[in-house]
Amino acid sequence: MDRSLLEDYARLTARMALGPVHMGACALDAVRCDSTCLTPDEQAALALVDTAGGVLLVVGPTGSDRGLRVVREPAAFTEAFGGGAIDTVVVADGPSALAAAALGRAVADAVEKPVAALVRGLGMAELATAEMGGSVAFGFADEMLRLTRAMLGAAAPLLGAEDEPLPSETLADLLQADPTGIRLLVGHGRGAFVIAEALRHMNGRRRRLTVVSLGAQAPLPEEVEAYQLIGDLDAVGWLNACSEQGRRVVPLAGHHLNRWLPGALPVTALLREILGQRLNVGTGAGTPRAAPEAAAQAEAPEQEQGAPTPPAG
């Protein structure tokens, strides 16, 4: 049999095997992120996004006619949205497209314009990395992913694990391809460490960047303008507190972002405090207004100040 047919068959089989795992990851992400900010049609469309990673989502604010758009290749994103058309990129803690889109919607509501969300994906190497502790020990996840990708590539080359994109490499390529457009990076949990790893390869490109970390304390370069927000009840975040740069502790907040559950980190409210409400990121993200102390002293998510009624059913 032709080797290419064998490779296609092996990769298809691997993706079919990952189907239930991906469904489980989506279910977990639906609990720890605020998926209710996405419409049912958007959630249905996200279920069809490839689990292999390296996909970018363009997410508009709530109620915007921009909605949600899937961009399969970073090069296509740069061609369509480079040069400052979209200047904010977010990386979620969870590997699913649902987690990326939910975080993207929360950030888009804060900056009041569309943002790009990088889908980390859930391939064979990512699954092995998570099983070895990469889903908790964020600081080692990137190196573990490189190791498992190489090991799987050597042991089972037909599975194509070596072709799985590294999220940090995808983000670094995106920054290099659009050196003047992207100004704001937002990462939650492991996503913050993806940003930190990507910036390690961005010498001479850091000063114009503002980085906001949520639920993690990543070792960011000193040149960037860093805001690292962590809840005082966030056990996972404190376990990954590798730096005190830009640290702001949010009282009574945990690691998750689901505003329908107690202890959520209020992403939109905190970003508005940091960047200034109604700030045009396209003209000022590189030099944001000084964040008031209230950003670190928010006592509860937005819903505690006149909580909306959860949708029926």
Secondary structure, 3 states (H helix, E strand, C coil): CCHHHHHHHHHHHHHHHHHHHHHHHHHHHHHHCCHHHCCHHHHHHHCCCCCCCCEEEEECCCCCCCCEEEECCHHHHHHHHCCCCCCEEEECCCCCHHHHHHHHHHHHHHHCCCEEEEECCCCHHHHHHHHHHHCCCHHHHHHHHHHHHHHHHHHCHHHCHHHCCCHHHHHHHHHHHCCCCCCEEEEECHHHHHHHHHHCCCCCCCCCCEEEEECCECCCCCCCEEEEEEECCCHHHHHCECCCCCEEEECCCCCCCCCCCCCCCCHHHHHHHHHCCCCCHHHHCCCCCCCCHHHCCCCCCHHHCCCCCCCCC
